[in-house]
Amino acid sequence: MILTGNRYEDARGVITYNNEFDASLIKRIYTIENHSIDFIRGWQGHKIEQRWFACMNGRFEISVIKLDDFESPSEDLPVEKFTLTNEVLTYLHVPAGCITAIQSLEENSKLLVLADYGIGEVNDEYRFEPNYFKKYEKVSF
């Protein structure tokens, strides 16, 4: 789900904001900066945890798959793709039960990640091989 942000500019500068985002569930915050625009970070996700992503600098493409089974998911599940930019403070909410693949679309891009569980609170990380899902056309992980 996309929570669209906004931007306000006047003589003093620029404010990007998101009045739709409710941060009350957040327990952990971190950032991701890929070393190359050719690298794709994925597939990984969570059965219990959820994430919110916002671009702080540059642009990112985030691909999301809702899994049907965490032990042996179908290989042909649909892939949703989202592009986040630093122009406005838009959040992509990735609910529990999903996995992601994250690619920087510009050099020096920086992604803010918010999580609803602390480290070690639950054992809930799932990873899959880069080419596992057939409907994902990019294979250079």
Secondary structure, 3 states (H helix, E strand, C coil): CEECCEEEEECCEEEEECCCCCHHHCCEEEEECCCCCCCEEEEEEECCCCEEEEEEECEEEEEEEECCCCCCCCCCCCCEEEEEECCCCCEEEECCCEEEEEEECCCCCEEEEEECCCCCCCCCCEECCCCCCCCCCCCCC
